Amino acid sequence: MKIQVLAALLLAATILPAAAQSGPTLQEQMACRGDASKFCAEHVGKPPQMNACLRENKTKLSDACRKVVESHGG
């Protein structure tokens, strides 16, 4: 029983940091805040749609936000 709990904790410790890294950091979110509200306001609260919208509008984005989008594969 203790081994199973320990194994579950170790697994969670390796998965959670990877999941946290896949989304934008607070600093990245702040870099794109103005652009997101200007070009993609209808997608607030919908991360996949917001990311797609920012990628579609990449040429219109501020330099800081464009760098964020490109760093996430856009």
N, C-alpha and C positions, 0 to 999 in steps of 0.2 A: 504494500500500500504506500509506504513512504517513498519507495523508488518511483512509483508511478507519479506521485505528486512532484517529486524532484524533477523527473523527466518533463512533465508538463510545464513547470516553471522555466526550465532551461529552454524549451522550445519557444515559449512565449517571449523570453528575453531576446531570442534571435530574430523572431518575426516582427515584433513591435517596432524596433528601430528601423527596419527596412520599410515598413509601411509608413512610418512617419516621414521618411526621406522622400517618398514618392510624391507627396503634395508640396505646394509652395510654402516656403517659410513665411513668417510674419513680415520680414523685411521685403521679400519678393511680393507679397500681397500689397504692401504699402506702395511699392514701386509701380504697381499696375492699378491701383485704386481709382485714380482719375480716369484712366483710359477705359477701365472696365465699366465705370458708370456712364461714360460718354458714348461708347460704341456697343456695349453689351448689357445694358441695364436689365433687359428682360430675362437675362440668364443668372441673375444674382441668386445664390443658394442652390445652383445646379452646376457643380464643378465640371462635369464632362462637357456640357453645353457652353459654359463660360470659356473653357480652354479652347474649344473649337472656334468660338467667336473671336477670341483674341488672336488665334492663328490666322483666321481669315482676314483680319484687319491689321496684320503685322506691319504693313507698310505705313499705316496711319499712326502707329503707336509711338509714344515717347521713346527716346533711346534706352532709358532704364528698363521700361517694360518690355521693349523688343528683346533686350538681352535676356530677361527672365524667360520669355516665351521660347527663345532659341535654346536656352540652357535646358529646357524641358522637352526638347525634340520638335519644336515648332518652327 
